């Protein structure tokens, strides 16, 4: 899995990029970050790809993920 060196601000949200493995694994990592101490309140993940026509387009997933 690849995690960007840092995120970036897009309007009033902070964006971090994860890539390089399956969708389920990426969402699990994003969920752990959202529930870690100091993690963001009201976090969402957007599942997209590098072919998206516009930044932020894709399936929006509310974090943390429900327990399975």
KOLFI-347981 format. One record per atom (N, C-alpha, C, CB): x, y, z; atom name; residue in one letter; residue number from 1. Coordinates in steps of 0.02 Angstrom, whole numbers, plus 50000, padded with zeros to 5 digits. Glycine has a CB too. Example, Ala and Ser with C-alpha at 12.3 -4.5 7.8 and 13.67 -1.06 7.14 Angstrom:
BEGIN
<r x="50660" y="49716" z="50390" a="N" r="A" k="1"/>
<r x="50615" y="49775" z="50390" a="CA" r="A" k="1"/>
<r x="50660" y="49835" z="50390" a="C" r="A" k="1"/>
<r x="50565" y="49776" z="50452" a="CB" r="A" k="1"/>
<r x="50642" y="49888" z="50354" a="N" r="S" k="2"/>
<r x="50684" y="49947" z="50357" a="CA" r="S" k="2"/>
<r x="50645" y="50002" z="50394" a="C" r="S" k="2"/>
<r x="50704" y="49970" z="50286" a="CB" r="S" k="2"/>
//
This chain:
BEGIN
<r x="50042" y="49942" z="50000" a="N" r="X" k="1"/>
<r x="50000" y="50000" z="50000" a="CA" r="X" k="1"/>
<r x="50044" y="50061" z="50000" a="C" r="X" k="1"/>
<r x="49952" y="50000" z="50060" a="CB" r="X" k="1"/>
<r x="50022" y="50113" z="49968" a="N" r="X" k="2"/>
<r x="50058" y="50175" z="49964" a="CA" r="X" k="2"/>
<r x="50017" y="50230" z="49998" a="C" r="X" k="2"/>
<r x="50073" y="50194" z="49890" a="CB" r="X" k="2"/>
<r x="50050" y="50267" z="50043" a="N" r="X" k="3"/>
<r x="50019" y="50324" z="50076" a="CA" r="X" k="3"/>
<r x="50058" y="50385" z="50056" a="C" r="X" k="3"/>
<r x="50017" y="50315" z="50155" a="CB" r="X" k="3"/>
<r x="50023" y="50436" z="50034" a="N" r="X" k="4"/>
<r x="50058" y="50496" z="50012" a="CA" r="X" k="4"/>
<r x="50098" y="50526" z="50069" a="C" r="X" k="4"/>
<r x="50008" y="50548" z="49984" a="CB" r="X" k="4"/>
<r x="50150" y="50565" z="50053" a="N" r="X" k="5"/>
<r x="50192" y="50596" z="50104" a="CA" r="X" k="5"/>
<r x="50153" y="50643" z="50149" a="C" r="X" k="5"/>
<r x="50248" y="50634" z="50070" a="CB" r="X" k="5"/>
<r x="50100" y="50667" z="50124" a="N" r="X" k="6"/>
<r x="50058" y="50713" z="50163" a="CA" r="X" k="6"/>
<r x="49993" y="50722" z="50126" a="C" r="X" k="6"/>
<r x="50093" y="50781" z="50175" a="CB" r="X" k="6"/>
<r x="49948" y="50753" z="50157" a="N" r="X" k="7"/>
<r x="49884" y="50766" z="50124" a="CA" r="X" k="7"/>
<r x="49884" y="50837" z="50099" a="C" r="X" k="7"/>
<r x="49825" y="50753" z="50171" a="CB" r="X" k="7"/>
<r x="49825" y="50859" z="50082" a="N" r="X" k="8"/>
<r x="49817" y="50928" z="50060" a="CA" r="X" k="8"/>
<r x="49748" y="50951" z="50079" a="C" r="X" k="8"/>
<r x="49829" y="50935" z="49985" a="CB" r="X" k="8"/>
<r x="49742" y="51016" z="50085" a="N" r="X" k="9"/>
<r x="49676" y="51045" z="50099" a="CA" r="X" k="9"/>
<r x="49640" y="51057" z="50034" a="C" r="X" k="9"/>
<r x="49683" y="51111" z="50140" a="CB" r="X" k="9"/>
<r x="49575" y="51043" z="50035" a="N" r="X" k="10"/>
<r x="49531" y="51056" z="49978" a="CA" r="X" k="10"/>
<r x="49470" y="51090" z="50006" a="C" r="X" k="10"/>
<r x="49512" y="50990" z="49938" a="CB" r="X" k="10"/>
<r x="49469" y="51156" z="50004" a="N" r="X" k="11"/>
<r x="49414" y="51193" z="50035" a="CA" r="X" k="11"/>
<r x="49420" y="51186" z="50110" a="C" r="X" k="11"/>
<r x="49345" y="51168" z="50010" a="CB" r="X" k="11"/>
<r x="49367" y="51162" z="50142" a="N" r="X" k="12"/>
<r x="49367" y="51156" z="50215" a="CA" r="X" k="12"/>
<r x="49380" y="51084" z="50239" a="C" r="X" k="12"/>
<r x="49302" y="51180" z="50244" a="CB" r="X" k="12"/>
<r x="49407" y="51042" z="50195" a="N" r="X" k="13"/>
<r x="49423" y="50973" z="50214" a="CA" r="X" k="13"/>
<r x="49497" y="50959" z="50203" a="C" r="X" k="13"/>
<r x="49380" y="50923" z="50174" a="CB" r="X" k="13"/>
<r x="49522" y="50910" z="50239" a="N" r="X" k="14"/>
<r x="49591" y="50887" z="50231" a="CA" r="X" k="14"/>
<r x="49589" y="50820" z="50196" a="C" r="X" k="14"/>
<r x="49628" y="50882" z="50301" a="CB" r="X" k="14"/>
<r x="49629" y="50812" z="50145" a="N" r="X" k="15"/>
<r x="49628" y="50752" z="50103" a="CA" r="X" k="15"/>
<r x="49695" y="50716" z="50107" a="C" r="X" k="15"/>
<r x="49612" y="50770" z="50030" a="CB" r="X" k="15"/>
<r x="49692" y="50651" z="50122" a="N" r="X" k="16"/>
<r x="49751" y="50608" z="50119" a="CA" r="X" k="16"/>
<r x="49739" y="50555" z="50065" a="C" r="X" k="16"/>
<r x="49766" y="50574" z="50189" a="CB" r="X" k="16"/>
<r x="49791" y="50533" z="50033" a="N" r="X" k="17"/>
<r x="49784" y="50486" z="49978" a="CA" r="X" k="17"/>
<r x="49815" y="50419" z="49996" a="C" r="X" k="17"/>
<r x="49817" y="50514" z="49915" a="CB" r="X" k="17"/>
<r x="49777" y="50365" z="49985" a="N" r="X" k="18"/>
<r x="49800" y="50297" z="49995" a="CA" r="X" k="18"/>
<r x="49792" y="50261" z="49929" a="C" r="X" k="18"/>
<r x="49760" y="50261" z="50053" a="CB" r="X" k="18"/>
<r x="49840" y="50218" z="49912" a="N" r="X" k="19"/>
<r x="49836" y="50183" z="49848" a="CA" r="X" k="19"/>
<r x="49876" y="50118" z="49852" a="C" r="X" k="19"/>
<r x="49861" y="50227" z="49790" a="CB" r="X" k="19"/>
<r x="49865" y="50075" z="49803" a="N" r="X" k="20"/>
<r x="49909" y="50019" z="49793" a="CA" r="X" k="20"/>
<r x="49885" y="49951" z="49818" a="C" r="X" k="20"/>
<r x="49971" y="50033" z="49824" a="CB" r="X" k="20"/>
<r x="49823" y="49946" z="49840" a="N" r="X" k="21"/>
<r x="49797" y="49881" z="49862" a="CA" r="X" k="21"/>
<r x="49722" y="49881" z="49851" a="C" r="X" k="21"/>
<r x="49815" y="49866" z="49937" a="CB" r="X" k="21"/>
<r x="49689" y="49829" z="49873" a="N" r="X" k="22"/>
<r x="49617" y="49823" z="49861" a="CA" r="X" k="22"/>
<r x="49576" y="49874" z="49900" a="C" r="X" k="22"/>
<r x="49594" y="49754" z="49879" a="CB" r="X" k="22"/>
<r x="49517" y="49887" z="49876" a="N" r="X" k="23"/>
<r x="49472" y="49936" z="49906" a="CA" r="X" k="23"/>
<r x="49457" y="49921" z="49980" a="C" r="X" k="23"/>
<r x="49407" y="49939" z="49867" a="CB" r="X" k="23"/>
<r x="49444" y="49858" z="49996" a="N" r="X" k="24"/>
<r x="49429" y="49839" z="50065" a="CA" r="X" k="24"/>
<r x="49485" y="49855" z="50113" a="C" r="X" k="24"/>
<r x="49412" y="49766" z="50069" a="CB" r="X" k="24"/>
<r x="49547" y="49840" z="50092" a="N" r="X" k="25"/>
<r x="49605" y="49854" z="50135" a="CA" r="X" k="25"/>
<r x="49615" y="49929" z="50143" a="C" r="X" k="25"/>
<r x="49668" y="49822" z="50105" a="CB" r="X" k="25"/>
<r x="49606" y="49967" z="50090" a="N" r="X" k="26"/>
<r x="49613" y="50040" z="50095" a="CA" r="X" k="26"/>
<r x="49561" y="50070" z="50141" a="C" r="X" k="26"/>
<r x="49608" y="50072" z="50025" a="CB" r="X" k="26"/>
<r x="49499" y="50047" z="50136" a="N" r="X" k="27"/>
<r x="49447" y="50073" z="50180" a="CA" r="X" k="27"/>
<r x="49459" y="50053" z="50253" a="C" r="X" k="27"/>
<r x="49378" y="50047" z="50157" a="CB" r="X" k="27"/>
<r x="49487" y="49994" z="50264" a="N" r="X" k="28"/>
<r x="49503" y="49973" z="50333" a="CA" r="X" k="28"/>
<r x="49556" y="50019" z="50363" a="C" r="X" k="28"/>
<r x="49527" y="49900" z="50334" a="CB" r="X" k="28"/>
<r x="49607" y="50037" z="50324" a="N" r="X" k="29"/>
<r x="49659" y="50083" z="50348" a="CA" r="X" k="29"/>
<r x="49628" y="50152" z="50362" a="C" r="X" k="29"/>
<r x="49716" y="50089" z="50297" a="CB" r="X" k="29"/>
<r x="49588" y="50177" z="50317" a="N" r="X" k="30"/>
<r x="49556" y="50242" z="50326" a="CA" r="X" k="30"/>
<r x="49512" y="50242" z="50388" a="C" r="X" k="30"/>
<r x="49514" y="50260" z="50264" a="CB" r="X" k="30"/>
<r x="49478" y="50187" z="50401" a="N" r="X" k="31"/>
<r x="49435" y="50181" z="50460" a="CA" r="X" k="31"/>
<r x="49477" y="50183" z="50524" a="C" r="X" k="31"/>
<r x="49395" y="50116" z="50456" a="CB" r="X" k="31"/>
<r x="49535" y="50148" z="50523" a="N" r="X" k="32"/>
<r x="49579" y="50149" z="50583" a="CA" r="X" k="32"/>
<r x="49605" y="50219" z="50595" a="C" r="X" k="32"/>
<r x="49638" y="50100" z="50573" a="CB" r="X" k="32"/>
<r x="49623" y="50255" z="50543" a="N" r="X" k="33"/>
<r x="49646" y="50324" z="50551" a="CA" r="X" k="33"/>
<r x="49591" y="50367" z="50581" a="C" r="X" k="33"/>
<r x="49670" y="50353" z="50483" a="CB" r="X" k="33"/>
<r x="49530" y="50358" z="50557" a="N" r="X" k="34"/>
<r x="49473" y="50398" z="50580" a="CA" r="X" k="34"/>
<r x="49458" y="50386" z="50654" a="C" r="X" k="34"/>
<r x="49412" y="50384" z="50539" a="CB" r="X" k="34"/>
<r x="49476" y="50327" z="50680" a="N" r="X" k="35"/>
<r x="49460" y="50312" z="50750" a="CA" r="X" k="35"/>
<r x="49522" y="50317" z="50795" a="C" r="X" k="35"/>
<r x="49431" y="50242" z="50756" a="CB" r="X" k="35"/>
<r x="49579" y="50337" z="50768" a="N" r="X" k="36"/>
<r x="49639" y="50343" z="50809" a="CA" r="X" k="36"/>
<r x="49637" y="50407" z="50850" a="C" r="X" k="36"/>
<r x="49702" y="50342" z="50764" a="CB" r="X" k="36"/>
<r x="49673" y="50409" z="50906" a="N" r="X" k="37"/>
<r x="49675" y="50470" z="50946" a="CA" r="X" k="37"/>
<r x="49697" y="50529" z="50903" a="C" r="X" k="37"/>
<r x="49722" y="50462" z="51007" a="CB" r="X" k="37"/>
<r x="49659" y="50582" z="50905" a="N" r="X" k="38"/>
<r x="49674" y="50641" z="50864" a="CA" r="X" k="38"/>
<r x="49649" y="50635" z="50793" a="C" r="X" k="38"/>
<r x="49748" y="50652" z="50863" a="CB" r="X" k="38"/>
<r x="49615" y="50579" z="50778" a="N" r="X" k="39"/>
<r x="49588" y="50569" z="50712" a="CA" r="X" k="39"/>
<r x="49532" y="50618" z="50698" a="C" r="X" k="39"/>
<r x="49562" y="50497" z="50704" a="CB" r="X" k="39"/>
<r x="49516" y="50627" z="50636" a="N" r="X" k="40"/>
<r x="49466" y="50678" z="50617" a="CA" r="X" k="40"/>
<r x="49395" y="50657" z="50635" a="C" r="X" k="40"/>
<r x="49471" y="50691" z="50543" a="CB" r="X" k="40"/>
<r x="49356" y="50704" z="50659" a="N" r="X" k="41"/>
<r x="49285" y="50692" z="50671" a="CA" r="X" k="41"/>
<r x="49248" y="50701" z="50605" a="C" r="X" k="41"/>
<r x="49256" y="50740" z="50726" a="CB" r="X" k="41"/>
<r x="49197" y="50661" z="50593" a="N" r="X" k="42"/>
<r x="49158" y="50668" z="50532" a="CA" r="X" k="42"/>
<r x="49196" y="50648" z="50469" a="C" r="X" k="42"/>
<r x="49135" y="50738" z="50525" a="CB" r="X" k="42"/>
<r x="49239" y="50598" z="50474" a="N" r="X" k="43"/>
<r x="49280" y="50578" z="50417" a="CA" r="X" k="43"/>
<r x="49240" y="50539" z="50365" a="C" r="X" k="43"/>
<r x="49339" y="50535" z="50441" a="CB" r="X" k="43"/>
<r x="49260" y="50547" z="50303" a="N" r="X" k="44"/>
<r x="49232" y="50510" z="50247" a="CA" r="X" k="44"/>
<r x="49290" y="50486" z="50203" a="C" r="X" k="44"/>
<r x="49182" y="50554" z="50205" a="CB" r="X" k="44"/>
<r x="49278" y="50433" z="50167" a="N" r="X" k="45"/>
<r x="49325" y="50411" z="50115" a="CA" r="X" k="45"/>
<r x="49290" y="50417" z="50048" a="C" r="X" k="45"/>
<r x="49350" y="50337" z="50128" a="CB" r="X" k="45"/>
<r x="49327" y="50433" z="49997" a="N" r="X" k="46"/>
<r x="49299" y="50433" z="49929" a="CA" r="X" k="46"/>
<r x="49339" y="50382" z="49889" a="C" r="X" k="46"/>
<r x="49303" y="50505" z="49896" a="CB" r="X" k="46"/>
<r x="49304" y="50331" z="49865" a="N" r="X" k="47"/>
<r x="49336" y="50280" z="49824" a="CA" r="X" k="47"/>
<r x="49333" y="50303" z="49752" a="C" r="X" k="47"/>
<r x="49300" y="50210" z="49832" a="CB" r="X" k="47"/>
<r x="49392" y="50312" z="49723" a="N" r="X" k="48"/>
<r x="49397" y="50340" z="49655" a="CA" r="X" k="48"/>
<r x="49457" y="50308" z="49621" a="C" r="X" k="48"/>
<r x="49403" y="50418" z="49657" a="CB" r="X" k="48"/>
<r x="49474" y="50334" z="49563" a="N" r="X" k="49"/>
<r x="49535" y="50312" z="49529" a="CA" r="X" k="49"/>
<r x="49567" y="50371" z="49494" a="C" r="X" k="49"/>
<r x="49519" y="50256" z="49478" a="CB" r="X" k="49"/>
<r x="49626" y="50359" z="49467" a="N" r="X" k="50"/>
<r x="49663" y="50415" z="49436" a="CA" r="X" k="50"/>
<r x="49633" y="50436" z="49369" a="C" r="X" k="50"/>
<r x="49735" y="50396" z="49427" a="CB" r="X" k="50"/>
<r x="49582" y="50402" z="49346" a="N" r="X" k="51"/>
<r x="49548" y="50421" z="49284" a="CA" r="X" k="51"/>
<r x="49487" y="50464" z="49296" a="C" r="X" k="51"/>
<r x="49528" y="50358" z="49246" a="CB" r="X" k="51"/>
<r x="49471" y="50479" z="49359" a="N" r="X" k="52"/>
<r x="49412" y="50520" z="49375" a="CA" r="X" k="52"/>
<r x="49418" y="50588" z="49342" a="C" r="X" k="52"/>
<r x="49404" y="50528" z="49452" a="CB" r="X" k="52"/>
<r x="49362" y="50612" z="49317" a="N" r="X" k="53"/>
<r x="49362" y="50676" z="49281" a="CA" r="X" k="53"/>
<r x="49372" y="50736" z="49327" a="C" r="X" k="53"/>
<r x="49297" y="50684" z="49243" a="CB" r="X" k="53"/>
<r x="49356" y="50727" z="49391" a="N" r="X" k="54"/>
<r x="49360" y="50782" z="49438" a="CA" r="X" k="54"/>
<r x="49380" y="50756" z="49507" a="C" r="X" k="54"/>
<r x="49292" y="50821" z="49442" a="CB" r="X" k="54"/>
<r x="49418" y="50795" z="49543" a="N" r="X" k="55"/>
<r x="49440" y="50777" z="49610" a="CA" r="X" k="55"/>
<r x="49380" y="50768" z="49656" a="C" r="X" k="55"/>
<r x="49486" y="50831" z="49639" a="CB" r="X" k="55"/>
<r x="49380" y="50714" z="49695" a="N" r="X" k="56"/>
<r x="49326" y="50702" z="49743" a="CA" r="X" k="56"/>
<r x="49266" y="50664" z="49716" a="C" r="X" k="56"/>
<r x="49304" y="50766" z="49770" a="CB" r="X" k="56"/>
<r x="49267" y="50645" z="49653" a="N" r="X" k="57"/>
<r x="49212" y="50607" z="49625" a="CA" r="X" k="57"/>
<r x="49223" y="50533" z="49639" a="C" r="X" k="57"/>
<r x="49206" y="50619" z="49549" a="CB" r="X" k="57"/>
<r x="49170" y="50500" z="49658" a="N" r="X" k="58"/>
<r x="49174" y="50428" z="49672" a="CA" r="X" k="58"/>
<r x="49127" y="50410" z="49728" a="C" r="X" k="58"/>
<r x="49245" y="50408" z="49690" a="CB" r="X" k="58"/>
<r x="49131" y="50348" z="49749" a="N" r="X" k="59"/>
<r x="49089" y="50321" z="49802" a="CA" r="X" k="59"/>
<r x="49111" y="50351" z="49869" a="C" r="X" k="59"/>
<r x="49092" y="50244" z="49804" a="CB" r="X" k="59"/>
<r x="49066" y="50385" z="49904" a="N" r="X" k="60"/>
<r x="49082" y="50414" z="49969" a="CA" r="X" k="60"/>
<r x="49062" y="50364" z="50023" a="C" r="X" k="60"/>
<r x="49045" y="50482" z="49980" a="CB" r="X" k="60"/>
<r x="49109" y="50351" z="50070" a="N" r="X" k="61"/>
<r x="49099" y="50303" z="50123" a="CA" r="X" k="61"/>
<r x="49109" y="50339" z="50190" a="C" r="X" k="61"/>
<r x="49149" y="50242" z="50117" a="CB" r="X" k="61"/>
<r x="49059" y="50335" z="50234" a="N" r="X" k="62"/>
<r x="49063" y="50366" z="50300" a="CA" r="X" k="62"/>
<r x="49108" y="50323" z="50344" a="C" r="X" k="62"/>
<r x="48993" y="50375" z="50332" a="CB" r="X" k="62"/>
<r x="49154" y="50356" z="50379" a="N" r="X" k="63"/>
<r x="49201" y="50321" z="50424" a="CA" r="X" k="63"/>
<r x="49185" y="50339" z="50496" a="C" r="X" k="63"/>
<r x="49274" y="50339" z="50407" a="CB" r="X" k="63"/>
<r x="49199" y="50296" z="50543" a="N" r="X" k="64"/>
<r x="49229" y="50230" z="50534" a="CA" r="X" k="64"/>
<r x="49179" y="50180" z="50506" a="C" r="X" k="64"/>
<r x="49256" y="50204" z="50601" a="CB" r="X" k="64"/>
<r x="49206" y="50126" z="50477" a="N" r="X" k="65"/>
<r x="49164" y="50073" z="50450" a="CA" r="X" k="65"/>
<r x="49128" y="50038" z="50508" a="C" r="X" k="65"/>
<r x="49206" y="50023" z="50409" a="CB" r="X" k="65"/>
<r x="49068" y="50013" z="50496" a="N" r="X" k="66"/>
<r x="49034" y="49975" z="50549" a="CA" r="X" k="66"/>
<r x="49072" y="49910" z="50564" a="C" r="X" k="66"/>
<r x="48961" y="49958" z="50528" a="CB" r="X" k="66"/>
<r x="49069" y="49889" z="50626" a="N" r="X" k="67"/>
<r x="49102" y="49826" z="50645" a="CA" r="X" k="67"/>
<r x="49070" y="49768" z="50607" a="C" r="X" k="67"/>
<r x="49097" y="49814" z="50723" a="CB" r="X" k="67"/>
<r x="49111" y="49722" z="50585" a="N" r="X" k="68"/>
<r x="49084" y="49665" z="50547" a="CA" r="X" k="68"/>
<r x="49076" y="49604" z="50589" a="C" r="X" k="68"/>
<r x="49128" y="49649" z="50489" a="CB" r="X" k="68"/>
//
